[in-house]
Amino acid sequence: MTLKNIMLTPGPTPLPPSVLEAMSRPLIHHRTAEFGRMFTSVIEDMRFVYRTKGTVLMMTTSGTGAMESAVVNLLSPSDLTIVCTTGAFGDRFVKIHKAFGLNPLVLPFEWGSSVNPEALGVTLKRNKGVKAVFLQHTDTSTGVVNDIQTLSKIVHEESDALVVVDSVSGLAAERLETDAWALDCVVTGSQKGLMNAPGLGFAALSEKAWKVVETARLPKFNFDYQLIRKSLADKETPWTPAISIVAGQAAALKLLRAEGMEACWKRHDALAAHARKLLTEKLGLPFYAKNPANILTGVVLPAGVDGSKLLADILREEGISIAGGQLHLKGKIFRLAHMGYITKSDIDAGVDALARRLVGAKA
Ligand SMILES: Cc1ncc(COP(=O)(O)O)c(C=O)c1O
């Protein structure tokens, strides 16, 4: 065991001191004016981060719960939807659909690639009456970013479908403009760019999405958006929220407010550029993503290297957490995160640890 850990994982990410302090304060009850003030500040600051004047809902859940909440609140049993997949998280949207008896039209793209806007346009032309198109902003399994602005434009030009975006790893790391890009539902989680512990899910909804919510018939209870919106008017949540994590979120959002979104995105541009320069200089191994996101860099390991052992050794001996590949990429790539409260010096330490062990290895 090491005394100090450096987290370079793409969620959870390290926590700023003010967030740790906020989470360690004595608990307050959630049906009080004090909680109401804190909760309202979280919702208002989330609207700032989402770049929306629309409604933002908060749920006590992980990112997957927020994804599920979008499916069950926007869809009815016979709805036709398109799910664009570029990795593990698009596949998760498909699995959620199937769990609720829906059979989406899956538009798959090779791992490491982004969604091709033309292919989505053609699919929408061939399939009329699509209710919603599901997309990832950034796919954390591969480290790609999708051009959500262009994809949303195509969906709105070709159809009446809702644009539903999983920005669990993208929000507050990559530019995202909920209103300006006409996104209907954007879901996220607290533990990545939002610099908080895991435990909160959020959804931002357009007016058009609300009209659909009011008639959607898939079963739901815990994630019922209409109930959650009703409580929001009373500065409450319908059920007991993760109070300490809400306190952490309020503190983290104060940091993002003070920084401003443009500066936050620029910081992530710089951090990603720093990581990629260093990785190229010190390792010289190929990057995995064709259109890499600012959230992480996926690096392909040389054939003979056991990636799982490499990362386990670095964690055990140096206290540095770096993520490996998921599913068929397990052991074959590593994913070095550069989002949220991760700093240049954290990245330097991680790349140094990798370089010391990989010296001489060639992909
Ligand atoms: C893009 C994306 N979507 C969804 C999820 C699921 O979030 P959670 O693990 O909090 O359920 C993740 C988590 O890594 C993610 O990166």
The ligand as a MOL file (V3000), in Angstrom:
LIG
                    3D

  0  0  0     0  0            999 V3000
M  V30 BEGIN CTAB
M  V30 COUNTS 16 16 0 0 0
M  V30 BEGIN ATOM
M  V30 1 C -19.7140 7.7950 -21.2800 0
M  V30 2 C -20.2030 7.0710 -20.0530 0
M  V30 3 N -21.5030 6.7710 -19.9530 0
M  V30 4 C -21.9980 6.1380 -18.8880 0
M  V30 5 C -21.1850 5.7420 -17.8510 0
M  V30 6 C -21.7630 5.0010 -16.7010 0
M  V30 7 O -21.5910 5.6780 -15.5170 0
M  V30 8 P -21.5990 4.9170 -14.1050 0
M  V30 9 O -20.4230 4.0020 -14.1020 0
M  V30 10 O -21.5180 6.0520 -13.1420 0
M  V30 11 O -22.8800 4.1750 -14.0210 0
M  V30 12 C -19.8210 6.0260 -17.8990 0
M  V30 13 C -18.9110 5.6030 -16.8170 0
M  V30 14 O -17.7390 5.4220 -16.9860 0
M  V30 15 C -19.3260 6.7110 -19.0280 0
M  V30 16 O -18.0430 7.0060 -19.1120 0
M  V30 END ATOM
M  V30 BEGIN BOND
M  V30 1 1 1 2
M  V30 2 1 2 3
M  V30 3 2 2 15
M  V30 4 2 3 4
M  V30 5 1 4 5
M  V30 6 1 5 6
M  V30 7 2 5 12
M  V30 8 1 6 7
M  V30 9 1 7 8
M  V30 10 2 8 9
M  V30 11 1 8 10
M  V30 12 1 8 11
M  V30 13 1 12 13
M  V30 14 1 12 15
M  V30 15 2 13 14
M  V30 16 1 15 16
M  V30 END BOND
M  V30 END CTAB
M  END
